Amino acid sequence: MLLLVTGLLIFVAIHMLPTFAPARRQLVQKLGAGPYKGIFSVIALLGLVLVIMGKAGAPVISVWQPPPWGRHVA
């Protein structure tokens, strides 16, 4: 569960960075457009991988069970 939460935090945080225009502009000026996009992509991919790994390891909680006849209807 820790991997899932960490991945979500990383993924959301990196996607919030462009909303802070001065910080984004400063990073683009410091690193350049290409490296900025590359680092952004790697961090976003890392967050996505952690979300996937965390989801795979999370316990399954059954919220709803269809009635026996419901399987045939679906």
N, C-alpha and C positions, 0 to 999 in steps of 0.2 A: 504494500500500500504506500510505503514511503517513496518508492520509485515513481508511482503514478502521480502522487502529489508534487514531487520534485519536478517531474517532466512537465506537468501542467503549469507550474509556476515559471519554469524557464521559457516554455513556449509562449505563454501569455506575456511575460515580461519583455521578451525580445520583440514581440509584435506591437508592444506599446511604445517602443523607442521612437518610431517615426512620428508619433503624435507630439513629441517634444522637439519641435523644429530646430531650436537653437542647438540642442545637444546633437541631433542628427547632422546638422550642417557642419558643426565643429568636427565631428568624426569623419565626415566625407572630406573635409579640407585637410585633415591630418593624415588620413590613410589613403585617400583617393577613392573614386567611385567603385572601381572594380574590386579592390580588396575589402572595402566596406560591405559590398554585396556578398562577397565570398564568406566573410566572417559571419555576417548575418545569417546566411544560408546554413552554414555549419552549425551554428548555435541553435537555430530553429530545428534542424534535422536531429540534433542531439536531444532536444526536448521531445520531439515526436517519437524517437526511438525509446526514450525512457517511459513515455506514456504507453506505448505498445507493450513494452516489457512489464510495466506495472500492471496493466490490464490483464495480461496473460497470467500473472501470478496472483491476482486478486481472487478472493473467494467468491463463488457463485451463490447468490442469494435469490432463491425463487420467490418472486413477488406474486405471481399468479399462475395457477394451473388451469388449463382449459378443461372443460368437462370431457368425458371419454368420447362422446359423439362429436365433439368439436374438431377433433383431429381429422375426421373423415370429411367434414364440411370444408375445412380449410384446404 
